[in-house]
Amino acid sequence: KEEESAFQRSPHLVLLSKHYYHDHVKPLLGEWLFVWLQDQGFNSLKKADAVCYLIEGPVKNKKVGEVAAEQVSNPEHMQFLNLGHDWLQTFLPHVASKINRVGFGILSKSDQKRLRTLFGSSSLTESRRLTAVPFVGKDVPSRTSEFAH
């Protein structure tokens, strides 16, 4: 199923399918964002037009862009719409698709135990335990990640 492969749950929630995000998640977030905009005093557009602007933007949907330009007189409200669209279109899917601990990280207790088992206790110096080390794959530290030269 598409929704089962859209997100990864471990080590934390990670967006794997931007297509799924844009088709299924972004419309829901657009509705929530409109509720927040109303709490901020936004009342310049009808709900359908505002949500369409937030989800599609003025470039993809010229008609809603023209409606917004005509009906939104408060510059701050226009900034809300533009920022909300950018947030839904670009920032949120980018941040949600980032995975923690892929590039560098401190060895966890389980990493230390695994390294001691594989390479012996002499391979795990104090500097190795307390220093951020490069990883060769997801949560797999490099064997040569000792930073002493």
GUZADREN-780956 format. One record per residue (C-alpha): residue number from 1; chain; x, y, z. Coordinates in nm, 4 decimals. Each point is the difference from the previous one (the first is absolute). Example, Ala and Ser with C-alpha at 12.3 -4.5 7.8 and 13.67 -1.06 7.14 Angstrom:
+-----+-------+----------+----------+----------+
!   n ! chain !     east !    north !       up !
+-----+-------+----------+----------+----------+
!   1 !     A !   1.2300 !  -0.4500 !   0.7800 !
!   2 !     A !   0.1370 !   0.3440 !  -0.0660 !
+-----+-------+----------+----------+----------+
# end
This chain:
+-----+-------+----------+----------+----------+
!   n ! chain !     east !    north !       up !
+-----+-------+----------+----------+----------+
!   1 !     A !   0.0000 !   0.0000 !   0.0000 !
!   2 !     A !   0.1139 !   0.3507 !  -0.0792 !
!   3 !     A !  -0.0770 !   0.1427 !   0.3459 !
!   4 !     A !   0.2025 !  -0.2742 !   0.1708 !
!   5 !     A !   0.3131 !   0.0921 !  -0.1945 !
!   6 !     A !  -0.0508 !   0.3781 !   0.0186 !
!   7 !     A !   0.1495 !   0.0379 !   0.3481 !
!   8 !     A !   0.2767 !  -0.1697 !   0.1928 !
!   9 !     A !  -0.0621 !  -0.0397 !   0.3717 !
!  10 !     A !   0.3508 !  -0.0800 !   0.1218 !
!  11 !     A !   0.2201 !   0.1665 !   0.1287 !
!  12 !     A !  -0.2681 !   0.2735 !  -0.0188 !
!  13 !     A !  -0.2813 !   0.0977 !  -0.2349 !
!  14 !     A !   0.1512 !   0.0667 !  -0.3435 !
!  15 !     A !  -0.1783 !   0.0913 !  -0.3220 !
!  16 !     A !   0.1070 !  -0.2424 !  -0.2738 !
!  17 !     A !  -0.2453 !   0.0874 !  -0.2771 !
!  18 !     A !  -0.0353 !   0.3648 !  -0.0950 !
!  19 !     A !  -0.2626 !  -0.1059 !  -0.2531 !
!  20 !     A !  -0.2127 !  -0.1428 !   0.2839 !
!  21 !     A !   0.0584 !   0.3169 !   0.2036 !
!  22 !     A !  -0.1189 !   0.2290 !  -0.2799 !
!  23 !     A !  -0.3021 !  -0.2162 !  -0.0868 !
!  24 !     A !  -0.1237 !  -0.1000 !   0.3459 !
!  25 !     A !   0.1671 !   0.1889 !   0.2851 !
!  26 !     A !   0.0337 !   0.3534 !  -0.1398 !
!  27 !     A !  -0.3775 !   0.0489 !  -0.0530 !
!  28 !     A !  -0.0641 !  -0.0877 !   0.3659 !
!  29 !     A !   0.2765 !   0.2320 !   0.1182 !
!  30 !     A !  -0.1422 !   0.2752 !  -0.2223 !
!  31 !     A !  -0.3322 !  -0.0297 !   0.1834 !
!  32 !     A !   0.1768 !   0.0168 !   0.3379 !
!  33 !     A !   0.2054 !   0.2974 !  -0.1119 !
!  34 !     A !  -0.3175 !   0.1830 !  -0.1030 !
!  35 !     A !  -0.1408 !  -0.0506 !   0.3524 !
!  36 !     A !   0.3204 !   0.1514 !   0.1407 !
!  37 !     A !  -0.0240 !   0.2921 !  -0.2432 !
!  38 !     A !  -0.3546 !   0.0687 !   0.1188 !
!  39 !     A !   0.1271 !   0.0088 !   0.3596 !
!  40 !     A !   0.2496 !   0.2656 !  -0.1152 !
!  41 !     A !  -0.2859 !   0.2144 !  -0.1320 !
!  42 !     A !   0.0192 !  -0.1076 !  -0.3645 !
!  43 !     A !  -0.3397 !   0.0499 !  -0.1645 !
!  44 !     A !   0.0916 !   0.1354 !  -0.3426 !
!  45 !     A !  -0.0925 !  -0.3074 !  -0.2071 !
!  46 !     A !  -0.2625 !  -0.2697 !   0.0045 !
!  47 !     A !   0.1230 !  -0.3266 !   0.1462 !
!  48 !     A !   0.0068 !  -0.1830 !  -0.3363 !
!  49 !     A !   0.2090 !   0.2738 !  -0.1654 !
!  50 !     A !   0.2397 !   0.0334 !   0.2942 !
!  51 !     A !   0.0580 !  -0.3765 !   0.0299 !
!  52 !     A !   0.0475 !  -0.0268 !  -0.3775 !
!  53 !     A !   0.2583 !   0.2803 !   0.0159 !
!  54 !     A !   0.1811 !  -0.1689 !   0.2878 !
!  55 !     A !   0.0090 !  -0.3387 !  -0.1721 !
!  56 !     A !   0.0541 !   0.0940 !  -0.3657 !
!  57 !     A !   0.1398 !   0.3517 !   0.0138 !
!  58 !     A !  -0.0408 !   0.2900 !  -0.2415 !
!  59 !     A !   0.2375 !  -0.1394 !  -0.2625 !
!  60 !     A !  -0.1707 !  -0.3364 !  -0.0434 !
!  61 !     A !  -0.3509 !   0.1428 !   0.0291 !
!  62 !     A !  -0.0076 !   0.3438 !  -0.1656 !
!  63 !     A !  -0.3706 !   0.0491 !   0.0750 !
!  64 !     A !   0.0407 !  -0.0309 !   0.3765 !
!  65 !     A !   0.3048 !   0.2287 !  -0.0204 !
!  66 !     A !  -0.2092 !   0.2668 !  -0.1739 !
!  67 !     A !  -0.2830 !  -0.0384 !   0.2517 !
!  68 !     A !   0.2456 !   0.0394 !   0.2873 !
!  69 !     A !   0.1620 !   0.3064 !  -0.1607 !
!  70 !     A !  -0.3439 !   0.1632 !  -0.0395 !
!  71 !     A !  -0.1555 !  -0.0898 !   0.3347 !
!  72 !     A !   0.2894 !   0.0039 !   0.2487 !
!  73 !     A !   0.0604 !   0.3635 !   0.0878 !
!  74 !     A !   0.2044 !  -0.0525 !   0.3161 !
!  75 !     A !   0.3692 !  -0.0558 !  -0.0935 !
!  76 !     A !   0.0534 !  -0.2098 !   0.3117 !
!  77 !     A !  -0.2771 !  -0.2382 !  -0.1089 !
!  78 !     A !   0.1660 !  -0.0386 !  -0.3395 !
!  79 !     A !   0.3267 !  -0.0790 !   0.1781 !
!  80 !     A !  -0.1827 !  -0.2639 !   0.2046 !
!  81 !     A !  -0.1315 !  -0.1610 !  -0.3172 !
!  82 !     A !   0.3369 !   0.0001 !  -0.1742 !
!  83 !     A !   0.1890 !  -0.1256 !   0.3038 !
!  84 !     A !  -0.2644 !  -0.2668 !   0.0607 !
!  85 !     A !   0.0257 !  -0.1196 !  -0.3595 !
!  86 !     A !   0.3811 !  -0.0111 !   0.0156 !
!  87 !     A !  -0.0161 !  -0.1848 !   0.3307 !
!  88 !     A !  -0.2384 !  -0.2658 !  -0.1362 !
!  89 !     A !   0.1665 !  -0.0301 !  -0.3414 !
!  90 !     A !   0.3684 !   0.0088 !   0.0872 !
!  91 !     A !   0.1079 !   0.0311 !   0.3609 !
!  92 !     A !  -0.2132 !  -0.2661 !   0.1689 !
!  93 !     A !   0.0651 !  -0.2829 !  -0.2490 !
!  94 !     A !   0.3725 !   0.0832 !   0.0026 !
!  95 !     A !   0.0292 !  -0.0050 !   0.3781 !
!  96 !     A !  -0.2259 !  -0.3051 !   0.0381 !
!  97 !     A !   0.2147 !  -0.1998 !  -0.2425 !
!  98 !     A !   0.3225 !   0.0506 !   0.1978 !
!  99 !     A !   0.1317 !  -0.2988 !   0.1932 !
! 100 !     A !   0.1849 !   0.0534 !   0.3248 !
! 101 !     A !   0.3408 !  -0.1703 !   0.0503 !
! 102 !     A !   0.0847 !  -0.0807 !  -0.3605 !
! 103 !     A !   0.3133 !   0.2106 !  -0.0304 !
! 104 !     A !   0.1483 !   0.0252 !   0.3501 !
! 105 !     A !  -0.0872 !  -0.0955 !   0.3533 !
! 106 !     A !   0.1263 !  -0.1059 !   0.3388 !
! 107 !     A !   0.0247 !  -0.3720 !   0.0576 !
! 108 !     A !  -0.2922 !  -0.1367 !   0.1989 !
! 109 !     A !   0.0438 !  -0.2708 !   0.2640 !
! 110 !     A !  -0.1177 !  -0.2640 !  -0.2498 !
! 111 !     A !   0.2536 !   0.1278 !  -0.2587 !
! 112 !     A !   0.2789 !  -0.0235 !   0.2578 !
! 113 !     A !  -0.0996 !  -0.3533 !   0.0979 !
! 114 !     A !  -0.0163 !  -0.1096 !  -0.3642 !
! 115 !     A !   0.3445 !   0.1469 !  -0.0749 !
! 116 !     A !   0.1534 !  -0.1666 !   0.3053 !
! 117 !     A !  -0.1487 !  -0.3327 !  -0.1086 !
! 118 !     A !   0.1173 !   0.0335 !  -0.3597 !
! 119 !     A !   0.3447 !   0.1552 !   0.0444 !
! 120 !     A !   0.0969 !  -0.0500 !   0.3631 !
! 121 !     A !   0.0096 !   0.2453 !   0.2865 !
! 122 !     A !   0.3234 !   0.1645 !  -0.1187 !
! 123 !     A !  -0.1742 !   0.1367 !  -0.3110 !
! 124 !     A !  -0.2240 !   0.2277 !   0.2089 !
! 125 !     A !   0.2165 !   0.2783 !   0.1425 !
! 126 !     A !  -0.1399 !   0.2712 !   0.2240 !
! 127 !     A !   0.0270 !   0.2608 !  -0.2764 !
! 128 !     A !  -0.1925 !  -0.2331 !  -0.2309 !
! 129 !     A !  -0.2819 !  -0.0373 !   0.2548 !
! 130 !     A !  -0.0296 !   0.3752 !   0.0642 !
! 131 !     A !   0.0482 !   0.1409 !  -0.3507 !
! 132 !     A !  -0.2501 !   0.0312 !  -0.2819 !
! 133 !     A !   0.0959 !  -0.2552 !  -0.2626 !
! 134 !     A !  -0.0788 !  -0.0384 !  -0.3689 !
! 135 !     A !  -0.2382 !  -0.2767 !  -0.0983 !
! 136 !     A !   0.0262 !  -0.2225 !  -0.3069 !
! 137 !     A !  -0.3730 !  -0.0714 !  -0.0013 !
! 138 !     A !  -0.3042 !   0.0470 !   0.2167 !
! 139 !     A !   0.1292 !  -0.0221 !   0.3589 !
! 140 !     A !   0.3104 !  -0.1980 !  -0.1076 !
! 141 !     A !   0.3174 !   0.1815 !   0.1098 !
! 142 !     A !   0.3071 !  -0.0148 !  -0.2197 !
! 143 !     A !   0.2765 !  -0.2339 !   0.1227 !
! 144 !     A !   0.2572 !   0.2737 !  -0.0663 !
! 145 !     A !  -0.1854 !   0.2809 !   0.1722 !
! 146 !     A !   0.2640 !   0.0665 !   0.2661 !
! 147 !     A !   0.0916 !   0.3663 !  -0.0330 !
! 148 !     A !   0.3481 !  -0.0161 !   0.1538 !
! 149 !     A !   0.2672 !   0.0615 !  -0.2644 !
+-----+-------+----------+----------+----------+
# end
